[in-house]
Amino acid sequence: MIRHSPSEPADLHLPDLRARAVAAARGDAPFDLLIAGGRLVDMVTGQIRAADIGIVGALIASVHAPGGRTDATSTIDAGGAFLSPGLIDTHMHIESSMVTPAAYAEAVLPNGVTTVVWDPHEFGNVHGLDGVRWAIEATRSLPLRVIPLAPSCVPSAPGLELAGADIDASAMAGMLAWPEIAGLAEVMTMRGVIDGDPRTSAIVNAGLQSGKLVCGHARGLEGADLNAFMAAGITSDHELTSGADLLSKLSAGMTIELRGSHDHLLRQFVEVINNLGFMPQTVTLCTDDVFPDELHFDGGLDDVVRRLVRDGLKPEWALRAATLNAATRLGRNDLGLIAAGRRADIALFEDLQDFKAKQVIANGRIIAEAGKVIGMIAHLDTTALQNSVKLAPLGEDDFRVPAAGNRVRLATIDQPRFTQWGEAEADVADGFVVPPAGTTMIAAAHRHGKADGRPRVGFLTGWGEWRGAFCTTVSHDSHNLTVFGGNIGDMTVAANAVIAAGGGMAVASNGQVDMLLPLPLSGLVTTASLDETALAFRAIRKAMEKIVTWRPPYLVFKACFGATLACNIGPHQTDRGIADVVTGRVLETAVLPSST
């Protein structure tokens, strides 16, 4: 089993290994592995040329003209395949695929992804430092290189929500000292950075003082706010909203982690890069969040590359962003390039359109072939992640909003994305608000056992007409129990199904559960296989289509998982109430005070 550890990249500098590689490069010793008959995609020049590659241990010893050498312990006949460095995903969350790290590795390695930069902030928000420790242990022996970052925002919006833990600057400094941790993960508390909030500033400064990466989340920032965010020491962003936003942030000097999770924006991104006439060295690629069905049926970072090429980006440019640019960003000079002296992480792609990998090599060993990982991957015990939903069953009254009088004004949350404050008038019957026509109810209940678990209920507009309810404990980023619905009966049924399952997702209508996906590990993940999880999640999607009519690109199923992300600008429902990061206010109830 290949073992990636903090010793990388120093492991390539062992004198015996280098001496063997030098001898093999001279022709005085055989290679351990020879890749013959391939076409090398050169990430420096952009050229594609015939080349053979000689490997010694984990090290590339030689890149030479085809047919010049045959002396090797083992030989791969590439058969004209395109040889690319292993793909590097610069920002992602394994938990979003709802499977264990081992199952995730089994999914992406056969597609040519050999390195991922993991922000385990979902586990961090549920379990704190113990969750991050588990994440590190779960990846130690994987053939996939997992580079973990320290979750910077636990919770993502302090004072506006409660997570399962609270990682302050002192804890952050300690975590950044762990040798496995490569940097500070996406800093999402944008207003805290810009306004000089002491807690946020101390966390960012801990990242800077560690000398490691400091990564960002800069949705919607421009002008003075973007300058302030960058001046604080934050150097990257993956929250692009348009082609103009991409160009603005490139011009500002940010490293871009161009993500594939918003497919409708990719054409704009491609147009901007094509108009530049070159692939900027500060553009990398990432997946961020990939649902299990997408991962299983479409792929991970390979799918981002594939879709960018489909939308008109040169294959060589897309691969450069996913390899050399990424390695440069990470400060990993051993990765991202097929050249003598570099690490032997290599994907053999059949073509440069579909990017189907024939074979994948990591650290000089063949680890995947014909779409399958070779050998068994060890799975870490998951006991530490169980029993994270600390909620008693809920009743219908828990989803009612108390109010006095006969009619009240309500604060509403308008739009699924880029939310805004709104108001609506509502009748009151038997001491409770009657949800106004055109609104959807949203309820968030603290589920970590740190505070009162009674749901806080709000009203959404622009979410269509709901004919049932949806409950999830995958709810960024504090992952409290969140319920959406058109009536309290179905909301109660869905919520109690998820509570009984120890976390997960449920769709309910007509007083019964239509579909349940249990996620008993942290309320986020299952031990089931990816194919089983993908099919169950797809069934959740289909069940949702029966209770709500989606209107892309913003009113989509994915919007349900970000509706509580209180660090983003605009009002968001949390377990504390309706929160607004700009003003710092939290409305415990949606009922507004009477103006009389």
Buried (B, 14 or more C-beta within 10 A) or exposed (E): EBEBEEEBBEBBEBEEBBEBBBBBBEEEBBBBBBBBBBBBBBBEEBEBBBBBBBBBBBBBBBBBEBEEBEEBEEBBEBEEBBBBBBBBBBBBBBBBBBBBBBBBBBBBBBBBBBBBBBBBBBBBBBBBBBBBBBBBBBBBBBBBBBBBBBBBBBBBBBBBBBBBBBBEBEBBBEBBEBEBBBBBBBBBBBBBBBBEBEBBBBBBBBBBEBEBBBBBBBBBBBEEBBEBBBEBBBBBBBBBBEBEBBBBBBEBEBBBBBBBBBEEBBBBBBBBBBEEEEBBEBBBBBBBBBBBBBBBEBBBBBBBBBBBBBBEBBBBBBBBBBBBBBBBBBEBBBBBBBBBBBBBBBBBBBEBEEBBBBBBBBBBBBBBBEEEBBEEBEBBEBEBBEBBBEBEEBEEEBBBBEBEEEEBBBBBBBBBBEBEBBEBEBBBEEEBBBBBEBBBBBBBBBBBEBEEBBBBBBBBBBBBEBBBBBBBBBBBBBBBBBBBBBBBBBBBBBBBBBBBBBBBBBBBBEEEBBBBBBBBBBBBBBBBBBBBBBBBBBBBBEBBEEBBEBEEBBBEBBBBBBBBBBBBBBBBBBBBBBBBBEEEEBBEBBBEEEEE
